[in-house]
């Protein structure tokens, strides 16, 4: 049912979440419904985006003879395409509306899901087809930018950090869900004759690798229908690309791109490369048994710590996060240096769990910072705006920056696995890549301190 004064079809004509009375009587219920449809759609997007990381780890076992560097490239490519798509997706919600765009992007995930299911069943499938499928998996990565921009419009400032943390954190959970579910479903013919014949391994056991793609199809159809029939567009959120492109002139847009690359870029890059890294460095360990735990820890820490930044300040939380991330990378390097010693794997694994946890905390804190920064900046840069126009402008810019920073940071899903592969190819191990990551975290820590947390910082937050 809709009120003609406030809603026309699925479009919200009147939307004032910072008005307490409006929020309590109408806004909260509508925002919650959109959030809880957005979350499973985003979870599925992450599942499809990163499913390739598990499929790639099993390709040699089913007869595809690729080098380690070729395998790391396949694991990295969804990150490259996903990040690039995010740049475009960043601006789509104000142009097309959140409801239509979420519906279209969720439906698009059927292409890689079905494609994987068919390609892995044919042992003559060329490497070029796998490269194409890896790029198509990037559709799932693109969805995050538009999903976060959309949800940002629905919530008031006091609840925005937590809402974004829930959407992103539980959406990120798709990586862990995928890394837990796929190793189970590929061991059984869950789709019967429809799903195709199994692949026979050297030891005589059977795998149905195609299920890694097919398992998501029914859920994607349900999520697509839920988005179309259950979500809303916000009339005030409509804006052309030209109106949104003002963020490219905002210095803090680019600064936050660096910081969010340090947090989310690390989360998604480590998620993409973790199974193969464990398999190459500790071949005696069944990596897929443990791979899902890292993304699980990172996703839950993001979903559960948004309130910390709302309470103590996103800048302060981000500063300490980067400090501890640099320490954790040092721990990973130490245990790799003694990887033949008893217990080295568990030390390595524990340090990576700490890294995943910290990326989740940092993901939530950096996104909490953006609306706070832009409310200050818009007031300084556009003093002629009245209170309502100032709020509308800062919300629009915040949503665009949240989406755009997520696009830039998503390149971590390409660069981290590729850095591992390149480091192993040229030096025999991943240490050089890990040293580069640790140095980058120290740079991010200094940037956070200088602009946002030191005494006299230009934009305290």
C-alpha positions as CSV (number, residue, x, y, z in Angstrom):
1,X,0.0,0.0,0.0
2,X,1.2,3.5,-0.7
3,X,0.4,7.0,0.4
4,X,-0.1,9.3,-2.7
5,X,1.8,12.1,-1.0
6,X,4.8,10.0,-0.1
7,X,5.0,7.2,-2.5
8,X,4.2,6.6,-6.2
9,X,4.4,2.9,-7.1
10,X,7.8,1.8,-5.9
11,X,9.2,5.3,-5.9
12,X,9.5,7.2,-2.6
13,X,8.5,10.8,-3.3
14,X,9.1,12.1,0.2
15,X,12.2,10.7,2.0
16,X,13.4,12.5,5.2
17,X,15.3,9.9,7.3
18,X,16.9,12.5,9.5
19,X,13.5,13.7,10.6
20,X,12.9,11.7,13.7
21,X,9.2,11.6,13.5
22,X,9.2,10.5,9.8
23,X,11.9,7.9,10.5
24,X,10.0,6.3,13.4
25,X,6.5,6.3,11.7
26,X,7.4,5.5,8.1
27,X,11.1,5.6,7.2
28,X,12.6,2.9,9.4
29,X,10.3,0.1,8.2
30,X,10.9,0.9,4.5
31,X,14.6,1.3,4.9
32,X,14.8,-2.1,6.8
33,X,12.9,-3.9,4.1
34,X,15.2,-2.5,1.4
35,X,18.3,-3.4,3.5
36,X,17.2,-7.0,4.1
37,X,16.5,-7.6,0.4
38,X,19.8,-5.9,-0.5
39,X,21.8,-8.1,1.9
40,X,21.1,-11.6,0.4
41,X,21.4,-10.2,-3.2
42,X,24.8,-8.8,-2.3
43,X,25.8,-12.0,-0.5
44,X,25.1,-13.9,-3.8
45,X,27.1,-11.4,-5.7
46,X,30.1,-12.0,-3.6
47,X,29.6,-15.7,-3.8
48,X,29.7,-15.6,-7.6
49,X,32.5,-13.1,-7.7
50,X,34.9,-15.2,-5.6
51,X,33.6,-18.7,-6.6
52,X,36.4,-18.8,-9.2
53,X,39.0,-18.8,-6.4
54,X,37.7,-22.3,-5.3
55,X,37.2,-23.6,-8.9
56,X,40.7,-22.6,-9.9
57,X,42.2,-24.6,-7.0
58,X,40.5,-27.7,-8.3
59,X,41.2,-27.4,-12.1
60,X,44.5,-29.3,-12.0
61,X,42.8,-32.2,-10.3
62,X,40.2,-32.6,-13.1
63,X,42.7,-32.6,-15.9
64,X,43.4,-28.9,-16.7
65,X,47.2,-28.6,-16.8
66,X,48.0,-24.9,-16.0
67,X,51.1,-23.3,-14.4
68,X,50.9,-21.8,-11.0
69,X,51.2,-18.3,-12.5
70,X,48.3,-19.1,-14.9
71,X,46.2,-20.3,-12.0
72,X,46.9,-17.2,-10.0
73,X,45.9,-15.1,-13.0
74,X,42.6,-16.9,-13.3
75,X,42.0,-16.3,-9.6
76,X,42.9,-12.6,-10.0
77,X,40.9,-11.7,-13.1
78,X,37.4,-11.5,-11.4
79,X,39.0,-8.8,-9.2
80,X,40.1,-6.8,-12.3
81,X,36.8,-6.9,-14.0
82,X,34.8,-6.5,-10.8
83,X,36.7,-3.4,-9.8
84,X,36.4,-1.9,-13.3
85,X,32.7,-2.5,-13.3
86,X,32.3,-0.9,-9.9
87,X,33.6,2.4,-11.4
88,X,30.6,2.4,-13.7
89,X,28.2,0.9,-11.2
90,X,29.1,3.6,-8.7
91,X,26.9,6.1,-10.6
92,X,24.1,4.0,-11.7
93,X,21.7,4.0,-8.7
94,X,20.9,7.8,-9.0
95,X,20.5,7.4,-12.8
96,X,18.4,4.2,-13.0
97,X,17.0,3.9,-9.4
98,X,18.1,1.3,-6.8
99,X,15.2,-1.1,-7.4
100,X,15.8,-1.5,-11.2
101,X,19.5,-1.6,-11.0
102,X,19.6,-4.2,-8.2
103,X,17.2,-6.4,-10.2
104,X,19.3,-6.1,-13.4
105,X,22.7,-6.7,-11.7
106,X,21.5,-9.7,-9.7
107,X,20.0,-11.3,-12.8
108,X,23.3,-10.7,-14.6
109,X,25.1,-13.2,-12.3
110,X,23.2,-16.0,-14.0
111,X,25.7,-15.7,-16.9
112,X,28.9,-16.7,-15.0
113,X,27.0,-19.2,-12.8
114,X,25.7,-21.1,-15.8
115,X,28.9,-20.6,-17.8
116,X,31.1,-22.2,-15.1
117,X,28.7,-25.1,-14.8
118,X,29.0,-26.0,-18.4
119,X,32.7,-25.1,-19.1
120,X,34.3,-27.3,-16.4
121,X,32.5,-30.4,-17.7
122,X,34.4,-30.3,-21.0
123,X,38.1,-31.2,-20.6
124,X,38.8,-29.6,-24.0
125,X,37.6,-26.2,-22.9
126,X,40.4,-23.8,-23.8
127,X,42.2,-21.5,-21.4
128,X,40.7,-18.5,-23.2
129,X,37.2,-19.6,-22.2
130,X,38.2,-19.8,-18.6
131,X,39.7,-16.3,-18.9
132,X,36.4,-15.0,-20.2
133,X,34.4,-16.8,-17.4
134,X,36.8,-15.3,-14.8
135,X,36.1,-11.8,-16.2
136,X,32.3,-12.5,-16.2
137,X,32.5,-13.4,-12.5
138,X,33.4,-9.7,-12.0
139,X,29.7,-8.9,-12.4
140,X,29.4,-10.0,-8.8
141,X,32.1,-7.5,-7.8
142,X,30.5,-4.6,-9.5
143,X,27.3,-5.0,-7.5
144,X,28.8,-3.9,-4.3
145,X,29.3,-0.3,-5.4
146,X,25.7,0.2,-6.4
147,X,24.4,-1.7,-3.5
148,X,26.3,0.4,-0.9
149,X,25.4,3.7,-2.7
150,X,21.7,2.6,-2.7
151,X,21.5,1.7,1.0
152,X,23.4,4.9,2.0
153,X,20.4,7.0,0.8
154,X,17.9,5.2,3.0
155,X,19.4,5.8,6.5
156,X,19.9,8.8,8.8
157,X,23.4,9.9,9.7
158,X,23.2,8.4,13.2
159,X,22.4,4.9,11.8
160,X,24.3,5.1,8.5
161,X,27.5,3.5,9.7
162,X,25.7,0.5,11.2
163,X,23.4,0.0,8.1
164,X,26.4,0.1,5.7
165,X,28.3,-2.2,7.9
166,X,25.4,-4.7,7.9
167,X,24.9,-4.5,4.2
168,X,28.6,-4.8,3.4
169,X,29.5,-7.2,6.2
170,X,26.7,-9.7,5.6
171,X,27.2,-9.3,1.9
172,X,30.9,-10.0,2.3
173,X,29.8,-13.2,4.1
174,X,29.0,-14.5,0.6
175,X,32.7,-15.2,0.1
176,X,32.8,-17.5,3.2
177,X,29.4,-19.1,2.4
178,X,30.7,-19.9,-1.1
179,X,34.0,-21.3,0.2
180,X,32.1,-23.5,2.7
181,X,29.3,-24.6,0.4
182,X,31.2,-25.2,-2.8
183,X,33.6,-27.9,-1.5
184,X,30.5,-29.7,-0.2
185,X,28.3,-29.6,-3.3
186,X,31.1,-30.6,-5.7
187,X,31.3,-33.9,-4.0
188,X,27.8,-35.0,-4.8
189,X,25.5,-35.1,-7.8
190,X,22.9,-32.7,-6.2
191,X,21.3,-31.9,-9.5
192,X,21.1,-35.5,-10.8
193,X,21.2,-36.0,-14.5
194,X,20.4,-32.3,-15.1
195,X,23.7,-31.3,-13.6
196,X,25.8,-33.5,-15.8
197,X,28.3,-36.3,-15.3
198,X,31.0,-36.2,-12.6
199,X,34.8,-35.8,-13.2
200,X,36.8,-38.8,-12.3
201,X,40.0,-38.1,-10.4
202,X,43.3,-40.1,-10.5
203,X,42.4,-42.0,-7.3
204,X,39.0,-43.0,-8.8
205,X,36.9,-40.6,-6.7
206,X,34.3,-38.3,-8.3
207,X,33.8,-34.5,-8.3
208,X,30.9,-32.5,-9.8
209,X,32.8,-29.2,-10.2
210,X,29.9,-27.8,-12.3
211,X,27.9,-27.6,-9.1
212,X,30.2,-24.7,-8.0
213,X,28.3,-22.6,-10.6
214,X,24.9,-24.3,-10.8
215,X,24.2,-24.1,-7.0
216,X,23.7,-20.4,-7.1
217,X,21.1,-20.3,-10.0
218,X,17.9,-20.9,-8.0
219,X,18.9,-18.4,-5.3
220,X,19.8,-15.8,-7.9
221,X,16.3,-16.1,-9.5
222,X,14.6,-15.7,-6.1
223,X,16.8,-12.7,-5.2
224,X,16.1,-11.0,-8.6
225,X,12.3,-11.4,-8.1
226,X,12.6,-10.1,-4.5
227,X,14.5,-7.0,-5.6
228,X,11.9,-6.2,-8.4
229,X,8.8,-6.7,-6.2
230,X,10.1,-5.5,-2.8
231,X,12.6,-2.7,-3.2
232,X,12.1,1.1,-3.7
233,X,13.6,4.0,-5.6
234,X,14.1,7.4,-3.9
235,X,13.0,10.4,-6.0
236,X,15.5,12.8,-4.2
237,X,18.3,10.4,-4.9
238,X,18.0,10.9,-8.7
239,X,21.0,12.6,-10.2
240,X,22.8,12.6,-13.5
241,X,26.4,11.5,-13.9
242,X,27.4,15.1,-14.3
243,X,25.9,16.0,-11.0
244,X,27.7,13.2,-9.3
245,X,31.0,13.8,-11.0
246,X,31.7,16.6,-8.6
247,X,33.3,14.0,-6.3
248,X,36.3,13.8,-8.7
249,X,37.2,17.4,-7.6
250,X,37.0,16.4,-3.9
251,X,40.5,15.7,-2.5
252,X,39.1,13.5,0.3
253,X,37.5,11.2,-2.3
254,X,40.9,10.2,-3.5
255,X,42.4,10.0,0.1
256,X,39.6,7.6,1.1
257,X,40.2,5.6,-2.0
258,X,43.7,4.9,-0.7
259,X,42.5,4.0,2.8
260,X,39.6,1.8,1.7
261,X,42.0,0.0,-0.7
262,X,44.0,-0.8,2.5
263,X,41.0,-2.3,4.2
264,X,38.5,-3.7,1.6
265,X,41.2,-4.2,-1.0
266,X,43.0,-6.4,1.5
267,X,39.9,-8.3,2.5
268,X,38.8,-9.2,-1.1
269,X,42.4,-9.8,-2.3
270,X,43.2,-12.1,0.6
271,X,39.9,-13.9,0.1
272,X,40.7,-14.5,-3.6
273,X,44.3,-15.6,-3.0
274,X,44.1,-17.4,0.3
275,X,43.1,-20.9,-0.9
276,X,45.8,-21.0,-3.6
277,X,48.4,-19.4,-1.3
278,X,47.8,-22.1,1.4
279,X,47.9,-24.8,-1.3
280,X,51.3,-23.6,-2.6
281,X,53.0,-22.9,0.7
282,X,51.6,-25.7,2.8
283,X,50.8,-28.5,0.2
284,X,50.3,-31.1,2.9
285,X,47.2,-29.1,4.2
286,X,43.8,-29.5,2.7
287,X,43.4,-25.7,2.1
288,X,39.8,-25.8,1.0
289,X,38.8,-27.1,4.4
290,X,40.0,-23.9,6.1
291,X,39.7,-21.3,3.3
292,X,36.2,-20.2,4.2
293,X,37.2,-19.1,7.8
294,X,39.1,-16.0,6.7
295,X,36.3,-14.4,4.8
296,X,33.9,-15.5,7.5
297,X,35.9,-13.7,10.2
298,X,36.3,-10.6,8.0
299,X,32.6,-10.4,7.1
300,X,31.4,-10.9,10.6
301,X,33.8,-8.4,12.1
302,X,32.6,-5.8,9.5
303,X,29.0,-6.4,10.3
304,X,29.5,-6.5,14.0
305,X,31.8,-3.5,14.5
306,X,30.0,-0.6,12.7
307,X,28.8,0.7,16.0
308,X,32.3,1.0,17.3
309,X,33.1,3.7,14.7
310,X,29.7,5.4,15.3
311,X,30.6,5.6,19.0
312,X,34.4,6.3,19.0
313,X,35.0,7.9,15.5
314,X,35.9,6.2,12.3
315,X,39.3,7.9,11.9
316,X,40.5,6.7,15.3
317,X,39.4,3.1,14.6
318,X,41.0,3.2,11.2
319,X,44.3,4.4,12.6
320,X,44.6,1.5,15.0
321,X,43.4,-1.0,12.4
322,X,46.3,-0.2,10.0
323,X,48.8,-0.4,12.9
324,X,47.7,-3.9,13.8
325,X,47.5,-5.0,10.2
326,X,51.1,-4.1,9.7
327,X,52.0,-6.2,12.7
328,X,49.9,-9.2,11.5
329,X,51.7,-9.2,8.1
330,X,55.0,-9.3,10.0
331,X,53.6,-12.5,11.8
332,X,52.7,-14.1,8.4
333,X,56.2,-13.4,7.1
334,X,57.7,-14.9,10.3
335,X,55.8,-18.2,10.0
336,X,56.5,-18.5,6.3
337,X,60.2,-18.3,7.1
338,X,59.9,-21.3,9.4
339,X,57.1,-23.1,7.4
340,X,58.9,-26.5,7.6
341,X,58.7,-26.3,11.4
342,X,55.9,-28.1,13.4
343,X,53.0,-25.7,14.0
344,X,54.2,-23.2,11.4
345,X,50.9,-23.6,9.4
346,X,48.8,-22.7,12.5
347,X,50.9,-19.6,13.2
348,X,50.5,-18.6,9.6
349,X,46.8,-19.3,9.7
350,X,46.3,-17.4,13.0
351,X,48.0,-14.3,11.6
352,X,45.9,-14.4,8.5
353,X,42.7,-14.7,10.7
354,X,43.9,-11.6,12.5
355,X,44.3,-9.8,9.2
356,X,40.9,-10.8,8.0
357,X,39.3,-9.6,11.3
358,X,41.1,-6.3,11.1
359,X,40.1,-5.7,7.4
360,X,36.5,-6.1,8.5
361,X,36.9,-3.5,11.3
362,X,38.6,-1.2,8.9
363,X,36.0,-1.7,6.2
364,X,33.3,-0.5,8.6
365,X,35.3,2.4,10.0
366,X,36.4,3.9,6.7
367,X,32.9,3.9,5.3
368,X,31.7,5.5,8.5
369,X,34.2,8.3,8.0
370,X,33.0,9.3,4.5
371,X,29.6,10.8,5.4
372,X,31.2,12.6,8.4
373,X,33.9,14.0,6.1
374,X,31.5,15.2,3.4
375,X,29.1,16.9,5.8
376,X,32.1,19.1,6.9
377,X,33.5,19.5,3.4
378,X,30.3,20.5,1.7
379,X,29.7,23.1,4.3
380,X,33.1,24.6,3.7
381,X,33.1,24.3,-0.1
382,X,29.4,25.3,-0.8
383,X,28.5,27.7,2.0
384,X,25.7,29.2,-0.1
385,X,23.5,26.1,0.4
386,X,20.7,26.2,2.9
387,X,20.4,23.4,5.5
388,X,18.1,21.2,3.4
389,X,20.2,21.6,0.3
390,X,23.5,21.1,2.3
391,X,22.1,17.8,3.6
392,X,20.9,16.6,0.2
393,X,24.3,17.5,-1.4
394,X,26.4,15.9,1.3
395,X,24.2,12.7,1.1
396,X,24.6,12.6,-2.7
397,X,28.3,13.1,-2.6
398,X,28.8,10.6,0.3
399,X,26.9,7.9,-1.6
400,X,28.9,8.5,-4.8
401,X,32.2,8.5,-2.9
402,X,31.3,5.3,-0.9
403,X,30.6,3.6,-4.3
404,X,33.6,5.0,-6.1
405,X,36.1,4.2,-3.3
406,X,34.7,0.6,-3.3
407,X,35.4,0.4,-7.0
408,X,39.1,1.5,-6.6
409,X,39.6,-0.8,-3.6
410,X,38.2,-3.8,-5.4
411,X,41.3,-3.9,-7.6
412,X,42.9,-5.5,-4.5
413,X,41.1,-8.7,-5.7
414,X,43.3,-8.6,-8.7
415,X,46.5,-7.2,-7.4
416,X,46.9,-9.4,-4.3
417,X,46.6,-12.8,-6.0
418,X,48.6,-11.5,-9.0
419,X,51.3,-10.2,-6.6
420,X,51.5,-13.6,-5.0
421,X,51.9,-15.3,-8.4
422,X,54.5,-12.8,-9.6
423,X,56.5,-13.0,-6.3
424,X,56.5,-16.8,-6.4
425,X,57.5,-16.8,-10.1
426,X,60.4,-14.4,-9.7
427,X,61.6,-15.1,-6.1
428,X,60.3,-18.6,-5.3
429,X,58.0,-17.4,-2.5
430,X,55.3,-14.8,-1.6
431,X,57.4,-12.8,0.8
432,X,58.1,-9.9,-1.5
433,X,54.4,-9.4,-2.1
434,X,53.7,-9.5,1.7
435,X,56.4,-7.0,2.4
436,X,54.8,-4.6,-0.1
437,X,51.4,-5.0,1.7
438,X,52.9,-4.3,5.1
439,X,54.6,-1.1,3.8
440,X,51.4,0.0,2.3
441,X,49.6,-0.3,5.6
442,X,52.1,1.9,7.3
443,X,51.5,4.5,4.6
444,X,47.8,4.3,5.2
445,X,48.3,4.7,8.9
446,X,50.3,7.9,8.3
447,X,47.7,9.3,6.0
448,X,44.9,8.6,8.5
449,X,46.8,10.3,11.3
450,X,47.7,13.4,9.2
451,X,44.3,14.2,7.7
452,X,41.8,12.8,10.3
453,X,43.1,12.0,13.8
454,X,46.0,14.2,14.8
455,X,45.5,17.3,16.8
456,X,44.6,20.1,14.4
457,X,43.7,17.6,11.6
458,X,41.9,19.3,8.6
459,X,38.8,17.1,8.9
460,X,38.6,15.4,12.3
461,X,36.5,12.3,12.3
